[in-house]
Amino acid sequence: MAVHRVKECAMFQYYQPNPQNLFVGDCTVRAICAVTGLTWRMVHLAQSVLSSVMSDMPSSDRVWWKLLTMFGYDRVRLIDQCPDCYTVADFAHDHPKGKYVLGPMEHAVAVIDGDWYDTWDSGNTVPLYYFEKSNV
């Protein structure tokens, strides 16, 4: 009989899918890669095409939010009762199962099964919203 153990603590996991190991301006692409399993080039291309269709920049919220909804994710606002204390690390700890994309101010980070995936430890940043896979 297998024993299911609940993870004790959420952890930062270094994640860099960029094929040139570049770090600037592609956090939305990295986060979407992490939750979808698609390559950096595939997500970047999809985001770029969508940005052209929408006549907006690839990193604009409305473009990458639209891309996530096309992948079946819904956006959920976090309650603004304690905006400087509920962190990415707290969210990851509270969500030990599932795939999410969180939106701290001017950033995007993936949370998968209780760990956050990024090129830097963004665990102390404060998410304003998150995307979760819809149940449809």
Backbone as JSON Lines, residues from 0, in Angstrom:
{"i":0,"aa":"M","n":[0.84,-1.18,0.0],"ca":[0.0,0.0,0.0],"c":[0.88,1.24,0.0]}
{"i":1,"aa":"A","n":[0.66,2.14,-0.96],"ca":[1.46,3.37,-1.06],"c":[0.96,4.4,-0.05]}
{"i":2,"aa":"V","n":[1.9,5.07,0.55],"ca":[1.57,6.12,1.5],"c":[1.79,7.45,0.82]}
{"i":3,"aa":"H","n":[0.74,8.28,0.82],"ca":[0.85,9.61,0.21],"c":[1.32,10.59,1.27]}
{"i":4,"aa":"R","n":[2.44,11.2,1.04],"ca":[2.97,12.18,2.0],"c":[2.72,13.59,1.48]}
{"i":5,"aa":"V","n":[2.27,14.44,2.35],"ca":[2.05,15.84,2.0],"c":[3.38,16.56,2.13]}
{"i":6,"aa":"K","n":[3.69,17.35,1.14],"ca":[4.94,18.11,1.14],"c":[4.98,19.05,2.34]}
{"i":7,"aa":"E","n":[6.1,19.06,3.02],"ca":[6.25,19.88,4.23],"c":[6.35,21.37,3.91]}
{"i":8,"aa":"C","n":[7.12,21.72,2.88],"ca":[7.27,23.15,2.59],"c":[7.43,23.37,1.09]}
{"i":9,"aa":"A","n":[6.96,24.51,0.67],"ca":[7.11,24.9,-0.73],"c":[8.55,25.32,-0.97]}
{"i":10,"aa":"M","n":[9.03,25.11,-2.2],"ca":[10.42,25.44,-2.49],"c":[10.57,26.11,-3.85]}
{"i":11,"aa":"F","n":[11.56,26.95,-3.94],"ca":[11.98,27.55,-5.21],"c":[12.69,26.49,-6.04]}
{"i":12,"aa":"Q","n":[12.33,26.42,-7.31],"ca":[13.0,25.55,-8.27],"c":[13.52,26.41,-9.42]}
{"i":13,"aa":"Y","n":[14.81,26.37,-9.64],"ca":[15.37,27.13,-10.76],"c":[14.82,26.55,-12.06]}
{"i":14,"aa":"Y","n":[14.33,27.44,-12.93],"ca":[13.74,27.01,-14.2],"c":[14.1,28.02,-15.27]}
{"i":15,"aa":"Q","n":[14.8,27.57,-16.31],"ca":[15.23,28.45,-17.39],"c":[15.08,27.73,-18.73]}
{"i":16,"aa":"P","n":[13.92,27.87,-19.4],"ca":[13.72,27.2,-20.68],"c":[14.28,27.97,-21.88]}
{"i":17,"aa":"N","n":[14.73,29.21,-21.67],"ca":[15.24,30.03,-22.77],"c":[16.46,29.35,-23.39]}
{"i":18,"aa":"P","n":[16.43,29.02,-24.69],"ca":[17.52,28.28,-25.31],"c":[18.84,29.04,-25.36]}
{"i":19,"aa":"Q","n":[18.8,30.36,-25.21],"ca":[20.03,31.16,-25.18],"c":[20.4,31.56,-23.75]}
{"i":20,"aa":"N","n":[19.66,31.05,-22.77],"ca":[19.9,31.33,-21.36],"c":[19.82,32.83,-21.05]}
{"i":21,"aa":"L","n":[18.91,33.53,-21.75],"ca":[18.7,34.95,-21.51],"c":[17.62,35.13,-20.45]}
{"i":22,"aa":"F","n":[17.66,36.24,-19.72],"ca":[16.81,36.42,-18.55],"c":[15.86,37.61,-18.62]}
{"i":23,"aa":"V","n":[15.98,38.5,-19.56],"ca":[15.26,39.76,-19.5],"c":[14.0,39.73,-20.36]}
{"i":24,"aa":"G","n":[12.87,40.08,-19.74],"ca":[11.64,40.32,-20.47],"c":[10.83,39.12,-20.92]}
{"i":25,"aa":"D","n":[11.2,37.92,-20.5],"ca":[10.46,36.75,-20.98],"c":[9.82,35.94,-19.85]}
{"i":26,"aa":"C","n":[9.55,36.57,-18.72],"ca":[8.99,35.82,-17.59],"c":[7.64,35.22,-17.93]}
{"i":27,"aa":"T","n":[6.83,35.91,-18.75],"ca":[5.53,35.35,-19.12],"c":[5.72,34.1,-19.97]}
{"i":28,"aa":"V","n":[6.68,34.12,-20.88],"ca":[6.96,32.95,-21.72],"c":[7.44,31.8,-20.84]}
{"i":29,"aa":"R","n":[8.36,32.08,-19.93],"ca":[8.89,31.02,-19.04],"c":[7.77,30.39,-18.21]}
{"i":30,"aa":"A","n":[6.92,31.23,-17.63],"ca":[5.85,30.71,-16.77],"c":[4.87,29.84,-17.57]}
{"i":31,"aa":"I","n":[4.53,30.29,-18.77],"ca":[3.6,29.52,-19.61],"c":[4.26,28.22,-20.06]}
{"i":32,"aa":"C","n":[5.55,28.25,-20.36],"ca":[6.28,27.02,-20.69],"c":[6.18,26.01,-19.54]}
{"i":33,"aa":"A","n":[6.37,26.49,-18.34],"ca":[6.38,25.6,-17.18],"c":[5.04,24.89,-16.99]}
{"i":34,"aa":"V","n":[3.94,25.61,-17.14],"ca":[2.63,24.98,-16.87],"c":[2.09,24.19,-18.06]}
{"i":35,"aa":"T","n":[2.56,24.5,-19.27],"ca":[2.04,23.79,-20.45],"c":[2.96,22.68,-20.93]}
{"i":36,"aa":"G","n":[4.25,22.76,-20.6],"ca":[5.21,21.78,-21.1],"c":[5.69,22.07,-22.51]}
{"i":37,"aa":"L","n":[5.27,23.21,-23.06],"ca":[5.72,23.6,-24.4],"c":[7.12,24.23,-24.32]}
{"i":38,"aa":"T","n":[7.82,24.23,-25.45],"ca":[9.15,24.82,-25.48],"c":[9.06,26.35,-25.45]}
{"i":39,"aa":"W","n":[10.18,26.98,-25.1],"ca":[10.25,28.43,-25.07],"c":[9.91,29.01,-26.44]}
{"i":40,"aa":"R","n":[10.47,28.43,-27.49],"ca":[10.21,28.94,-28.85],"c":[8.74,28.81,-29.23]}
{"i":41,"aa":"M","n":[8.1,27.72,-28.86],"ca":[6.68,27.53,-29.2],"c":[5.81,28.56,-28.5]}
{"i":42,"aa":"V","n":[6.05,28.8,-27.21],"ca":[5.26,29.77,-26.46],"c":[5.55,31.18,-26.95]}
{"i":43,"aa":"H","n":[6.82,31.48,-27.2],"ca":[7.2,32.81,-27.69],"c":[6.52,33.09,-29.03]}
{"i":44,"aa":"L","n":[6.52,32.11,-29.92],"ca":[5.89,32.28,-31.23],"c":[4.38,32.5,-31.07]}
{"i":45,"aa":"A","n":[3.74,31.69,-30.26],"ca":[2.29,31.85,-30.05],"c":[1.97,33.22,-29.46]}
{"i":46,"aa":"Q","n":[2.78,33.65,-28.5],"ca":[2.56,34.95,-27.87],"c":[2.82,36.08,-28.87]}
{"i":47,"aa":"S","n":[3.82,35.92,-29.71],"ca":[4.15,36.94,-30.72],"c":[3.05,37.06,-31.77]}
{"i":48,"aa":"V","n":[2.56,35.93,-32.25],"ca":[1.47,35.95,-33.24],"c":[0.24,36.59,-32.63]}
{"i":49,"aa":"L","n":[-0.11,36.19,-31.43],"ca":[-1.27,36.75,-30.75],"c":[-1.11,38.25,-30.53]}
{"i":50,"aa":"S","n":[0.09,38.68,-30.2],"ca":[0.32,40.12,-29.99],"c":[0.14,40.89,-31.29]}
{"i":51,"aa":"S","n":[0.53,40.3,-32.4],"ca":[0.34,40.95,-33.69],"c":[-1.14,41.05,-34.03]}
{"i":52,"aa":"V","n":[-1.87,39.97,-33.81],"ca":[-3.31,39.96,-34.07],"c":[-4.02,40.99,-33.19]}
{"i":53,"aa":"M","n":[-3.57,41.11,-31.94],"ca":[-4.21,42.02,-30.99],"c":[-3.65,43.44,-31.06]}
{"i":54,"aa":"S","n":[-2.61,43.66,-31.91],"ca":[-1.94,44.96,-32.04],"c":[-1.46,45.5,-30.7]}
{"i":55,"aa":"D","n":[-0.79,44.62,-29.97],"ca":[-0.26,44.98,-28.66],"c":[1.08,44.27,-28.48]}
{"i":56,"aa":"M","n":[1.82,44.63,-27.46],"ca":[3.13,44.03,-27.22],"c":[2.97,42.62,-26.64]}
{"i":57,"aa":"P","n":[3.89,41.7,-26.95],"ca":[3.77,40.32,-26.46],"c":[3.7,40.2,-24.94]}
{"i":58,"aa":"S","n":[4.37,41.1,-24.24],"ca":[4.39,41.01,-22.77],"c":[3.25,41.78,-22.1]}
{"i":59,"aa":"S","n":[2.38,42.42,-22.9],"ca":[1.27,43.14,-22.27],"c":[0.33,42.15,-21.6]}
{"i":60,"aa":"D","n":[-0.26,42.56,-20.5],"ca":[-1.14,41.67,-19.75],"c":[-2.23,41.08,-20.64]}
{"i":61,"aa":"R","n":[-2.87,41.92,-21.45],"ca":[-3.99,41.4,-22.22],"c":[-3.57,40.35,-23.24]}
{"i":62,"aa":"V","n":[-2.32,40.36,-23.7],"ca":[-1.86,39.35,-24.66],"c":[-1.55,38.04,-23.95]}
{"i":63,"aa":"W","n":[-0.71,38.07,-22.92],"ca":[-0.36,36.79,-22.29],"c":[-1.52,36.23,-21.47]}
{"i":64,"aa":"W","n":[-2.4,37.09,-20.96],"ca":[-3.61,36.6,-20.31],"c":[-4.5,35.87,-21.32]}
{"i":65,"aa":"K","n":[-4.63,36.43,-22.51],"ca":[-5.43,35.8,-23.57],"c":[-4.83,34.45,-23.94]}
{"i":66,"aa":"L","n":[-3.52,34.39,-24.05],"ca":[-2.86,33.13,-24.39],"c":[-3.15,32.07,-23.32]}
{"i":67,"aa":"L","n":[-3.06,32.44,-22.07],"ca":[-3.36,31.48,-21.01],"c":[-4.82,31.03,-21.06]}
{"i":68,"aa":"T","n":[-5.73,31.93,-21.37],"ca":[-7.14,31.51,-21.48],"c":[-7.32,30.57,-22.66]}
{"i":69,"aa":"M","n":[-6.55,30.77,-23.72],"ca":[-6.61,29.85,-24.86],"c":[-6.11,28.45,-24.48]}
{"i":70,"aa":"F","n":[-5.22,28.39,-23.48],"ca":[-4.74,27.1,-22.97],"c":[-5.64,26.54,-21.87]}
{"i":71,"aa":"G","n":[-6.78,27.21,-21.61],"ca":[-7.74,26.69,-20.65],"c":[-7.59,27.18,-19.23]}
{"i":72,"aa":"Y","n":[-6.9,28.28,-19.03],"ca":[-6.7,28.83,-17.69],"c":[-7.64,30.01,-17.44]}
{"i":73,"aa":"D","n":[-8.09,30.13,-16.2],"ca":[-8.94,31.24,-15.78],"c":[-8.18,32.09,-14.77]}
{"i":74,"aa":"R","n":[-8.4,33.39,-14.83],"ca":[-7.74,34.31,-13.9],"c":[-8.59,34.48,-12.65]}
{"i":75,"aa":"V","n":[-7.92,34.46,-11.51],"ca":[-8.56,34.63,-10.21],"c":[-7.83,35.74,-9.46]}
{"i":76,"aa":"R","n":[-8.57,36.75,-9.04],"ca":[-7.97,37.83,-8.25],"c":[-7.79,37.36,-6.82]}
{"i":77,"aa":"L","n":[-6.68,37.75,-6.22],"ca":[-6.47,37.44,-4.81],"c":[-7.1,38.54,-3.97]}
{"i":78,"aa":"I","n":[-7.6,38.17,-2.82],"ca":[-8.21,39.13,-1.91],"c":[-7.15,40.13,-1.45]}
{"i":79,"aa":"D","n":[-7.51,41.39,-1.52],"ca":[-6.56,42.46,-1.24],"c":[-6.59,42.89,0.23]}
{"i":80,"aa":"Q","n":[-6.73,41.93,1.16],"ca":[-6.79,42.28,2.57],"c":[-5.4,42.48,3.16]}
{"i":81,"aa":"C","n":[-4.45,41.81,2.63],"ca":[-3.1,41.9,3.17],"c":[-2.12,41.9,2.0]}
{"i":82,"aa":"P","n":[-2.1,42.95,1.2],"ca":[-1.35,42.93,-0.05],"c":[0.16,42.76,0.11]}
{"i":83,"aa":"D","n":[0.69,43.02,1.29],"ca":[2.14,42.9,1.42],"c":[2.56,41.68,2.24]}
{"i":84,"aa":"C","n":[1.64,40.75,2.46],"ca":[2.06,39.62,3.28],"c":[1.79,38.25,2.66]}
{"i":85,"aa":"Y","n":[0.86,38.1,1.73],"ca":[0.6,36.8,1.11],"c":[1.5,36.67,-0.1]}
{"i":86,"aa":"T","n":[2.54,35.9,0.03],"ca":[3.59,35.84,-0.98],"c":[3.42,34.66,-1.93]}
{"i":87,"aa":"V","n":[4.26,34.63,-2.95],"ca":[4.33,33.49,-3.86],"c":[4.6,32.22,-3.07]}
{"i":88,"aa":"A","n":[5.54,32.29,-2.13],"ca":[5.86,31.12,-1.31],"c":[4.64,30.67,-0.5]}
{"i":89,"aa":"D","n":[3.88,31.61,0.05],"ca":[2.65,31.26,0.79],"c":[1.66,30.57,-0.13]}
{"i":90,"aa":"F","n":[1.46,31.12,-1.33],"ca":[0.54,30.53,-2.3],"c":[0.98,29.11,-2.64]}
{"i":91,"aa":"A","n":[2.27,28.93,-2.92],"ca":[2.79,27.61,-3.27],"c":[2.55,26.62,-2.13]}
{"i":92,"aa":"H","n":[2.77,27.05,-0.92],"ca":[2.53,26.19,0.24],"c":[1.06,25.81,0.35]}
{"i":93,"aa":"D","n":[0.17,26.76,0.06],"ca":[-1.27,26.52,0.16],"c":[-1.83,25.73,-1.02]}
{"i":94,"aa":"H","n":[-1.03,25.53,-2.06],"ca":[-1.48,24.81,-3.28],"c":[-0.5,23.69,-3.62]}
{"i":95,"aa":"P","n":[-0.53,22.6,-2.83],"ca":[0.44,21.52,-3.05],"c":[0.18,20.68,-4.29]}
{"i":96,"aa":"K","n":[-0.95,20.88,-4.93],"ca":[-1.27,20.15,-6.17],"c":[-1.78,21.13,-7.22]}
{"i":97,"aa":"G","n":[-1.4,20.91,-8.46],"ca":[-1.9,21.72,-9.56],"c":[-0.85,22.61,-10.18]}
{"i":98,"aa":"K","n":[-1.24,23.23,-11.28],"ca":[-0.35,24.13,-12.02],"c":[-1.01,25.5,-12.09]}
{"i":99,"aa":"Y","n":[-0.25,26.53,-11.73],"ca":[-0.76,27.89,-11.65],"c":[0.28,28.85,-12.23]}
{"i":100,"aa":"V","n":[-0.2,29.98,-12.75],"ca":[0.68,31.09,-13.11],"c":[0.25,32.26,-12.24]}
{"i":101,"aa":"L","n":[1.19,32.78,-11.47],"ca":[0.92,33.89,-10.56],"c":[1.41,35.18,-11.17]}
{"i":102,"aa":"G","n":[0.73,36.26,-10.82],"ca":[1.1,37.58,-11.32],"c":[1.45,38.55,-10.21]}
{"i":103,"aa":"P","n":[2.69,38.47,-9.71],"ca":[3.15,39.57,-8.87],"c":[3.32,40.81,-9.74]}
{"i":104,"aa":"M","n":[3.44,41.96,-9.17],"ca":[3.57,43.2,-9.93],"c":[4.72,43.1,-10.94]}
{"i":105,"aa":"E","n":[4.39,43.3,-12.23],"ca":[5.39,43.33,-13.31],"c":[6.18,42.02,-13.46]}
{"i":106,"aa":"H","n":[5.57,40.89,-13.13],"ca":[6.28,39.61,-13.23],"c":[5.26,38.49,-13.42]}
{"i":107,"aa":"A","n":[5.73,37.32,-13.79],"ca":[4.92,36.11,-13.87],"c":[5.78,34.95,-13.4]}
{"i":108,"aa":"V","n":[5.18,34.07,-12.63],"ca":[5.91,32.93,-12.08],"c":[4.97,31.72,-12.06]}
{"i":109,"aa":"A","n":[5.52,30.55,-12.35],"ca":[4.74,29.32,-12.34],"c":[4.83,28.65,-10.97]}
{"i":110,"aa":"V","n":[3.71,28.12,-10.52],"ca":[3.67,27.28,-9.32],"c":[3.12,25.93,-9.75]}
{"i":111,"aa":"I","n":[3.92,24.9,-9.5],"ca":[3.53,23.55,-9.89],"c":[3.69,22.63,-8.68]}
{"i":112,"aa":"D","n":[2.6,22.02,-8.28],"ca":[2.59,21.07,-7.17],"c":[3.36,21.58,-5.95]}
{"i":113,"aa":"G","n":[3.1,22.82,-5.58],"ca":[3.63,23.37,-4.35],"c":[5.01,23.98,-4.42]}
{"i":114,"aa":"D","n":[5.62,24.03,-5.58],"ca":[6.92,24.69,-5.76],"c":[6.76,25.8,-6.78]}
{"i":115,"aa":"W","n":[7.59,26.84,-6.67],"ca":[7.55,27.89,-7.67],"c":[8.79,27.8,-8.54]}
{"i":116,"aa":"Y","n":[8.56,28.03,-9.85],"ca":[9.58,27.84,-10.89],"c":[9.89,29.19,-11.52]}
{"i":117,"aa":"D","n":[11.16,29.57,-11.44],"ca":[11.57,30.88,-11.93],"c":[13.08,30.88,-12.11]}
{"i":118,"aa":"T","n":[13.6,31.95,-12.69],"ca":[15.06,32.08,-12.83],"c":[15.68,32.73,-11.6]}
{"i":119,"aa":"W","n":[14.85,33.18,-10.69],"ca":[15.31,33.76,-9.42],"c":[14.27,33.45,-8.36]}
{"i":120,"aa":"D","n":[14.65,33.53,-7.13],"ca":[13.74,33.18,-6.04],"c":[12.75,34.31,-5.81]}
{"i":121,"aa":"S","n":[11.6,34.21,-6.47],"ca":[10.56,35.23,-6.38],"c":[9.55,34.92,-5.27]}
{"i":122,"aa":"G","n":[9.91,34.05,-4.36],"ca":[9.01,33.61,-3.3],"c":[8.51,34.7,-2.38]}
{"i":123,"aa":"N","n":[9.25,35.78,-2.22],"ca":[8.83,36.88,-1.34],"c":[8.01,37.94,-2.07]}
{"i":124,"aa":"T","n":[7.78,37.78,-3.37],"ca":[6.96,38.75,-4.08],"c":[5.49,38.48,-3.78]}
{"i":125,"aa":"V","n":[4.66,39.49,-4.0],"ca":[3.25,39.41,-3.63],"c":[2.39,39.3,-4.89]}
{"i":126,"aa":"P","n":[1.73,38.16,-5.1],"ca":[0.88,38.02,-6.28],"c":[-0.44,38.79,-6.12]}
{"i":127,"aa":"L","n":[-0.88,39.41,-7.21],"ca":[-2.14,40.13,-7.22],"c":[-3.27,39.25,-7.76]}
{"i":128,"aa":"Y","n":[-2.9,38.23,-8.52],"ca":[-3.86,37.32,-9.14],"c":[-3.12,36.05,-9.52]}
{"i":129,"aa":"Y","n":[-3.88,35.05,-9.91],"ca":[-3.28,33.84,-10.43],"c":[-4.2,33.24,-11.48]}
{"i":130,"aa":"F","n":[-3.62,32.4,-12.31],"ca":[-4.37,31.65,-13.31],"c":[-4.35,30.18,-12.9]}
{"i":131,"aa":"E","n":[-5.51,29.54,-13.02],"ca":[-5.6,28.12,-12.77],"c":[-6.35,27.46,-13.91]}
{"i":132,"aa":"K","n":[-6.06,26.21,-14.14],"ca":[-6.71,25.46,-15.21],"c":[-8.19,25.33,-14.89]}
{"i":133,"aa":"S","n":[-9.04,25.67,-15.87],"ca":[-10.48,25.58,-15.65],"c":[-10.9,24.12,-15.6]}
{"i":134,"aa":"N","n":[-12.02,23.87,-14.98],"ca":[-12.53,22.5,-14.84],"c":[-13.36,22.05,-16.02]}
{"i":135,"aa":"V","n":[-13.43,22.85,-17.05],"ca":[-14.26,22.51,-18.22],"c":[-13.57,21.48,-19.07]}
